[in-house]
């Protein structure tokens, strides 16, 4: 498997991957389901 990452190393890796994918830091800071439909029926 892979070596374990501490929290700081994880955040650094996450930001680097997000930048590569063109994902802004604002997306990394938001809650998981904020702004998305939950699929509930109207």
mmJSON file of the N, C-alpha and C atoms, coordinates in Angstrom:
{"data_MODEL":{"atom_site":{
"group_PDB":["ATOM","ATOM","ATOM","ATOM","ATOM","ATOM","ATOM","ATOM","ATOM","ATOM","ATOM","ATOM","ATOM","ATOM","ATOM","ATOM","ATOM","ATOM","ATOM","ATOM","ATOM","ATOM","ATOM","ATOM","ATOM","ATOM","ATOM","ATOM","ATOM","ATOM","ATOM","ATOM","ATOM","ATOM","ATOM","ATOM","ATOM","ATOM","ATOM","ATOM","ATOM","ATOM","ATOM","ATOM","ATOM","ATOM","ATOM","ATOM","ATOM","ATOM","ATOM","ATOM","ATOM","ATOM","ATOM","ATOM","ATOM","ATOM","ATOM","ATOM","ATOM","ATOM","ATOM","ATOM","ATOM","ATOM","ATOM","ATOM","ATOM","ATOM","ATOM","ATOM","ATOM","ATOM","ATOM","ATOM","ATOM","ATOM","ATOM","ATOM","ATOM","ATOM","ATOM","ATOM","ATOM","ATOM","ATOM","ATOM","ATOM","ATOM","ATOM","ATOM","ATOM","ATOM","ATOM","ATOM","ATOM","ATOM","ATOM","ATOM","ATOM","ATOM","ATOM","ATOM","ATOM","ATOM","ATOM","ATOM","ATOM","ATOM","ATOM","ATOM","ATOM","ATOM","ATOM","ATOM","ATOM","ATOM","ATOM","ATOM","ATOM","ATOM","ATOM","ATOM","ATOM","ATOM"],
"id":[1,2,3,4,5,6,7,8,9,10,11,12,13,14,15,16,17,18,19,20,21,22,23,24,25,26,27,28,29,30,31,32,33,34,35,36,37,38,39,40,41,42,43,44,45,46,47,48,49,50,51,52,53,54,55,56,57,58,59,60,61,62,63,64,65,66,67,68,69,70,71,72,73,74,75,76,77,78,79,80,81,82,83,84,85,86,87,88,89,90,91,92,93,94,95,96,97,98,99,100,101,102,103,104,105,106,107,108,109,110,111,112,113,114,115,116,117,118,119,120,121,122,123,124,125,126],
"type_symbol":["N","C","C","N","C","C","N","C","C","N","C","C","N","C","C","N","C","C","N","C","C","N","C","C","N","C","C","N","C","C","N","C","C","N","C","C","N","C","C","N","C","C","N","C","C","N","C","C","N","C","C","N","C","C","N","C","C","N","C","C","N","C","C","N","C","C","N","C","C","N","C","C","N","C","C","N","C","C","N","C","C","N","C","C","N","C","C","N","C","C","N","C","C","N","C","C","N","C","C","N","C","C","N","C","C","N","C","C","N","C","C","N","C","C","N","C","C","N","C","C","N","C","C","N","C","C"],
"label_atom_id":["N","CA","C","N","CA","C","N","CA","C","N","CA","C","N","CA","C","N","CA","C","N","CA","C","N","CA","C","N","CA","C","N","CA","C","N","CA","C","N","CA","C","N","CA","C","N","CA","C","N","CA","C","N","CA","C","N","CA","C","N","CA","C","N","CA","C","N","CA","C","N","CA","C","N","CA","C","N","CA","C","N","CA","C","N","CA","C","N","CA","C","N","CA","C","N","CA","C","N","CA","C","N","CA","C","N","CA","C","N","CA","C","N","CA","C","N","CA","C","N","CA","C","N","CA","C","N","CA","C","N","CA","C","N","CA","C","N","CA","C","N","CA","C","N","CA","C"],
"label_alt_id":[null,null,null,null,null,null,null,null,null,null,null,null,null,null,null,null,null,null,null,null,null,null,null,null,null,null,null,null,null,null,null,null,null,null,null,null,null,null,null,null,null,null,null,null,null,null,null,null,null,null,null,null,null,null,null,null,null,null,null,null,null,null,null,null,null,null,null,null,null,null,null,null,null,null,null,null,null,null,null,null,null,null,null,null,null,null,null,null,null,null,null,null,null,null,null,null,null,null,null,null,null,null,null,null,null,null,null,null,null,null,null,null,null,null,null,null,null,null,null,null,null,null,null,null,null,null],
"label_comp_id":["UNK","UNK","UNK","UNK","UNK","UNK","UNK","UNK","UNK","UNK","UNK","UNK","UNK","UNK","UNK","UNK","UNK","UNK","UNK","UNK","UNK","UNK","UNK","UNK","UNK","UNK","UNK","UNK","UNK","UNK","UNK","UNK","UNK","UNK","UNK","UNK","UNK","UNK","UNK","UNK","UNK","UNK","UNK","UNK","UNK","UNK","UNK","UNK","UNK","UNK","UNK","UNK","UNK","UNK","UNK","UNK","UNK","UNK","UNK","UNK","UNK","UNK","UNK","UNK","UNK","UNK","UNK","UNK","UNK","UNK","UNK","UNK","UNK","UNK","UNK","UNK","UNK","UNK","UNK","UNK","UNK","UNK","UNK","UNK","UNK","UNK","UNK","UNK","UNK","UNK","UNK","UNK","UNK","UNK","UNK","UNK","UNK","UNK","UNK","UNK","UNK","UNK","UNK","UNK","UNK","UNK","UNK","UNK","UNK","UNK","UNK","UNK","UNK","UNK","UNK","UNK","UNK","UNK","UNK","UNK","UNK","UNK","UNK","UNK","UNK","UNK"],
"label_asym_id":["A","A","A","A","A","A","A","A","A","A","A","A","A","A","A","A","A","A","A","A","A","A","A","A","A","A","A","A","A","A","A","A","A","A","A","A","A","A","A","A","A","A","A","A","A","A","A","A","A","A","A","A","A","A","A","A","A","A","A","A","A","A","A","A","A","A","A","A","A","A","A","A","A","A","A","A","A","A","A","A","A","A","A","A","A","A","A","A","A","A","A","A","A","A","A","A","A","A","A","A","A","A","A","A","A","A","A","A","A","A","A","A","A","A","A","A","A","A","A","A","A","A","A","A","A","A"],
"label_entity_id":["1","1","1","1","1","1","1","1","1","1","1","1","1","1","1","1","1","1","1","1","1","1","1","1","1","1","1","1","1","1","1","1","1","1","1","1","1","1","1","1","1","1","1","1","1","1","1","1","1","1","1","1","1","1","1","1","1","1","1","1","1","1","1","1","1","1","1","1","1","1","1","1","1","1","1","1","1","1","1","1","1","1","1","1","1","1","1","1","1","1","1","1","1","1","1","1","1","1","1","1","1","1","1","1","1","1","1","1","1","1","1","1","1","1","1","1","1","1","1","1","1","1","1","1","1","1"],
"label_seq_id":[1,1,1,2,2,2,3,3,3,4,4,4,5,5,5,6,6,6,7,7,7,8,8,8,9,9,9,10,10,10,11,11,11,12,12,12,13,13,13,14,14,14,15,15,15,16,16,16,17,17,17,18,18,18,19,19,19,20,20,20,21,21,21,22,22,22,23,23,23,24,24,24,25,25,25,26,26,26,27,27,27,28,28,28,29,29,29,30,30,30,31,31,31,32,32,32,33,33,33,34,34,34,35,35,35,36,36,36,37,37,37,38,38,38,39,39,39,40,40,40,41,41,41,42,42,42],
"pdbx_PDB_ins_code":[null,null,null,null,null,null,null,null,null,null,null,null,null,null,null,null,null,null,null,null,null,null,null,null,null,null,null,null,null,null,null,null,null,null,null,null,null,null,null,null,null,null,null,null,null,null,null,null,null,null,null,null,null,null,null,null,null,null,null,null,null,null,null,null,null,null,null,null,null,null,null,null,null,null,null,null,null,null,null,null,null,null,null,null,null,null,null,null,null,null,null,null,null,null,null,null,null,null,null,null,null,null,null,null,null,null,null,null,null,null,null,null,null,null,null,null,null,null,null,null,null,null,null,null,null,null],
"Cartn_x":[0.807,0.0,0.851,0.182,0.827,1.213,2.211,2.588,1.479,1.344,0.348,0.77,-0.222,0.032,-0.492,0.256,-0.314,-1.262,-2.007,-3.043,-2.466,-1.333,-0.73,-0.284,0.321,0.749,-0.459,-1.55,-2.767,-3.321,-3.373,-3.902,-3.018,-1.722,-0.802,-1.049,-1.174,-1.417,-2.774,-3.782,-5.121,-5.11,-4.455,-4.385,-3.637,-2.57,-1.806,-2.654,-3.364,-4.215,-5.368,-5.955,-7.061,-6.597,-5.4,-4.863,-4.669,-4.148,-3.959,-5.283,-6.341,-7.661,-8.459,-7.915,-8.613,-9.732,-9.628,-10.629,-10.127,-10.955,-10.567,-10.58,-9.824,-9.769,-11.128,-12.002,-13.329,-14.119,-13.898,-14.577,-14.045,-12.79,-12.202,-12.689,-13.145,-13.553,-15.035,-15.843,-17.291,-17.697,-18.873,-19.413,-19.748,-19.818,-19.942,-21.16,-22.344,-23.56,-24.153,-23.439,-23.956,-24.061,-25.245,-25.431,-25.788,-25.974,-26.334,-27.705,-28.432,-29.736,-29.554,-30.424,-30.381,-31.216,-31.821,-32.63,-34.037,-34.401,-35.741,-36.803,-37.944,-39.04,-39.785,-40.24,-40.96,-42.444],
"Cartn_y":[-1.188,0.0,1.252,2.325,3.634,4.01,4.872,5.39,6.273,6.31,7.17,8.625,9.512,10.948,11.58,12.54,13.311,14.345,15.044,15.966,17.055,17.618,18.692,18.182,17.018,16.433,16.116,15.66,15.369,16.627,17.722,18.977,19.475,19.372,19.777,18.951,17.645,16.748,17.041,17.266,17.584,18.863,19.902,21.174,21.012,20.24,20.019,19.286,18.252,17.496,18.36,19.161,20.037,21.051,21.6,22.57,21.912,20.7,19.957,19.75,19.506,19.254,20.523,21.676,22.937,23.19,22.591,22.78,23.864,24.884,25.999,25.644,26.403,26.18,26.356,27.19,27.381,26.07,25.217,23.916,22.989,23.157,22.304,22.685,23.911,24.408,24.228,23.94,23.866,22.506,22.469,21.204,20.3,19.025,18.044,18.266,18.423,18.47,19.863,20.897,22.258,22.649,23.148,23.642,22.591,21.351,20.293,19.743,19.284,18.684,17.358,17.106,15.838,14.767,15.094,14.126,13.987,14.878,14.791,15.162,14.549,14.832,16.074,16.834,18.067,17.844],
"Cartn_z":[0.0,0.0,0.0,0.215,0.251,1.67,1.794,3.102,3.644,4.966,5.592,5.468,5.368,5.323,6.596,7.148,8.245,7.641,8.47,7.984,7.084,7.452,6.663,5.291,5.255,3.979,3.102,3.726,2.972,2.317,3.077,2.536,1.397,1.548,0.468,-0.791,-0.625,-1.76,-2.395,-1.573,-2.065,-2.894,-2.396,-3.133,-4.454,-4.451,-5.681,-6.721,-6.293,-7.226,-7.724,-6.83,-7.217,-8.253,-8.069,-9.024,-10.389,-10.397,-11.641,-12.372,-11.607,-12.188,-12.454,-12.051,-12.27,-11.272,-10.098,-9.045,-8.102,-7.875,-7.022,-5.545,-4.755,-3.313,-2.653,-3.247,-2.668,-2.661,-3.637,-3.668,-2.573,-2.213,-1.184,0.208,0.365,1.683,1.969,0.963,1.182,1.744,2.34,2.842,1.653,1.871,0.789,-0.099,0.461,-0.344,-0.513,-0.17,-0.285,-1.751,-2.14,-3.494,-4.528,-4.102,-5.033,-4.663,-5.655,-5.414,-4.696,-3.747,-3.031,-3.697,-4.829,-5.545,-4.994,-4.08,-3.502,-4.532,-4.425,-5.355,-4.911,-5.897,-5.588,-5.642],
"occupancy":[1.0,1.0,1.0,1.0,1.0,1.0,1.0,1.0,1.0,1.0,1.0,1.0,1.0,1.0,1.0,1.0,1.0,1.0,1.0,1.0,1.0,1.0,1.0,1.0,1.0,1.0,1.0,1.0,1.0,1.0,1.0,1.0,1.0,1.0,1.0,1.0,1.0,1.0,1.0,1.0,1.0,1.0,1.0,1.0,1.0,1.0,1.0,1.0,1.0,1.0,1.0,1.0,1.0,1.0,1.0,1.0,1.0,1.0,1.0,1.0,1.0,1.0,1.0,1.0,1.0,1.0,1.0,1.0,1.0,1.0,1.0,1.0,1.0,1.0,1.0,1.0,1.0,1.0,1.0,1.0,1.0,1.0,1.0,1.0,1.0,1.0,1.0,1.0,1.0,1.0,1.0,1.0,1.0,1.0,1.0,1.0,1.0,1.0,1.0,1.0,1.0,1.0,1.0,1.0,1.0,1.0,1.0,1.0,1.0,1.0,1.0,1.0,1.0,1.0,1.0,1.0,1.0,1.0,1.0,1.0,1.0,1.0,1.0,1.0,1.0,1.0],
"B_iso_or_equiv":[0.0,0.0,0.0,0.0,0.0,0.0,0.0,0.0,0.0,0.0,0.0,0.0,0.0,0.0,0.0,0.0,0.0,0.0,0.0,0.0,0.0,0.0,0.0,0.0,0.0,0.0,0.0,0.0,0.0,0.0,0.0,0.0,0.0,0.0,0.0,0.0,0.0,0.0,0.0,0.0,0.0,0.0,0.0,0.0,0.0,0.0,0.0,0.0,0.0,0.0,0.0,0.0,0.0,0.0,0.0,0.0,0.0,0.0,0.0,0.0,0.0,0.0,0.0,0.0,0.0,0.0,0.0,0.0,0.0,0.0,0.0,0.0,0.0,0.0,0.0,0.0,0.0,0.0,0.0,0.0,0.0,0.0,0.0,0.0,0.0,0.0,0.0,0.0,0.0,0.0,0.0,0.0,0.0,0.0,0.0,0.0,0.0,0.0,0.0,0.0,0.0,0.0,0.0,0.0,0.0,0.0,0.0,0.0,0.0,0.0,0.0,0.0,0.0,0.0,0.0,0.0,0.0,0.0,0.0,0.0,0.0,0.0,0.0,0.0,0.0,0.0],
"pdbx_formal_charge":[null,null,null,null,null,null,null,null,null,null,null,null,null,null,null,null,null,null,null,null,null,null,null,null,null,null,null,null,null,null,null,null,null,null,null,null,null,null,null,null,null,null,null,null,null,null,null,null,null,null,null,null,null,null,null,null,null,null,null,null,null,null,null,null,null,null,null,null,null,null,null,null,null,null,null,null,null,null,null,null,null,null,null,null,null,null,null,null,null,null,null,null,null,null,null,null,null,null,null,null,null,null,null,null,null,null,null,null,null,null,null,null,null,null,null,null,null,null,null,null,null,null,null,null,null,null],
"auth_seq_id":[1,1,1,2,2,2,3,3,3,4,4,4,5,5,5,6,6,6,7,7,7,8,8,8,9,9,9,10,10,10,11,11,11,12,12,12,13,13,13,14,14,14,15,15,15,16,16,16,17,17,17,18,18,18,19,19,19,20,20,20,21,21,21,22,22,22,23,23,23,24,24,24,25,25,25,26,26,26,27,27,27,28,28,28,29,29,29,30,30,30,31,31,31,32,32,32,33,33,33,34,34,34,35,35,35,36,36,36,37,37,37,38,38,38,39,39,39,40,40,40,41,41,41,42,42,42],
"auth_comp_id":["UNK","UNK","UNK","UNK","UNK","UNK","UNK","UNK","UNK","UNK","UNK","UNK","UNK","UNK","UNK","UNK","UNK","UNK","UNK","UNK","UNK","UNK","UNK","UNK","UNK","UNK","UNK","UNK","UNK","UNK","UNK","UNK","UNK","UNK","UNK","UNK","UNK","UNK","UNK","UNK","UNK","UNK","UNK","UNK","UNK","UNK","UNK","UNK","UNK","UNK","UNK","UNK","UNK","UNK","UNK","UNK","UNK","UNK","UNK","UNK","UNK","UNK","UNK","UNK","UNK","UNK","UNK","UNK","UNK","UNK","UNK","UNK","UNK","UNK","UNK","UNK","UNK","UNK","UNK","UNK","UNK","UNK","UNK","UNK","UNK","UNK","UNK","UNK","UNK","UNK","UNK","UNK","UNK","UNK","UNK","UNK","UNK","UNK","UNK","UNK","UNK","UNK","UNK","UNK","UNK","UNK","UNK","UNK","UNK","UNK","UNK","UNK","UNK","UNK","UNK","UNK","UNK","UNK","UNK","UNK","UNK","UNK","UNK","UNK","UNK","UNK"],
"auth_asym_id":["A","A","A","A","A","A","A","A","A","A","A","A","A","A","A","A","A","A","A","A","A","A","A","A","A","A","A","A","A","A","A","A","A","A","A","A","A","A","A","A","A","A","A","A","A","A","A","A","A","A","A","A","A","A","A","A","A","A","A","A","A","A","A","A","A","A","A","A","A","A","A","A","A","A","A","A","A","A","A","A","A","A","A","A","A","A","A","A","A","A","A","A","A","A","A","A","A","A","A","A","A","A","A","A","A","A","A","A","A","A","A","A","A","A","A","A","A","A","A","A","A","A","A","A","A","A"],
"auth_atom_id":["N","CA","C","N","CA","C","N","CA","C","N","CA","C","N","CA","C","N","CA","C","N","CA","C","N","CA","C","N","CA","C","N","CA","C","N","CA","C","N","CA","C","N","CA","C","N","CA","C","N","CA","C","N","CA","C","N","CA","C","N","CA","C","N","CA","C","N","CA","C","N","CA","C","N","CA","C","N","CA","C","N","CA","C","N","CA","C","N","CA","C","N","CA","C","N","CA","C","N","CA","C","N","CA","C","N","CA","C","N","CA","C","N","CA","C","N","CA","C","N","CA","C","N","CA","C","N","CA","C","N","CA","C","N","CA","C","N","CA","C","N","CA","C","N","CA","C"],
"pdbx_PDB_model_num":[1,1,1,1,1,1,1,1,1,1,1,1,1,1,1,1,1,1,1,1,1,1,1,1,1,1,1,1,1,1,1,1,1,1,1,1,1,1,1,1,1,1,1,1,1,1,1,1,1,1,1,1,1,1,1,1,1,1,1,1,1,1,1,1,1,1,1,1,1,1,1,1,1,1,1,1,1,1,1,1,1,1,1,1,1,1,1,1,1,1,1,1,1,1,1,1,1,1,1,1,1,1,1,1,1,1,1,1,1,1,1,1,1,1,1,1,1,1,1,1,1,1,1,1,1,1]
}}}
